[in-house]
Amino acid sequence: MDPANLVQMANRIGEFFAALPDPEQAREGVATHLCRYWAPSMRRQILAQLDRGEVEGLSQLVRDALLHHRAQLEPAT
């Protein structure tokens, strides 16, 4: 999948959860959504992009969600 498209999709999810008053709930909401609705290959790809620093334009909320909930997001191999 196009890396820029993954970032854009993740940011849209982040925009929805950004309305939550508790930042941890917002991060957890993003991570839970990604786990439920993104294919494991998509989660692997955005985590690899994050590791390589190739997530230009990624919102801080989504970045924090990926980092704080990485264990939950990494698909079993």
C-alpha angles and dihedrals in degrees: 000000000000108000094220090052091053090053091048092049092047091050091053089054089048092052090058095050094041087080091070112103095221113068093209091053089050092051091046091048092054092047094047091050092050091050094049101041109023121080114245089247090058092050091047091050097050091046090051090048089051091050091052093045091244099132101101110174095019110146119245091240093056092043090052091047091052092049099042096044100033095125090056092047100047109096118231111257 
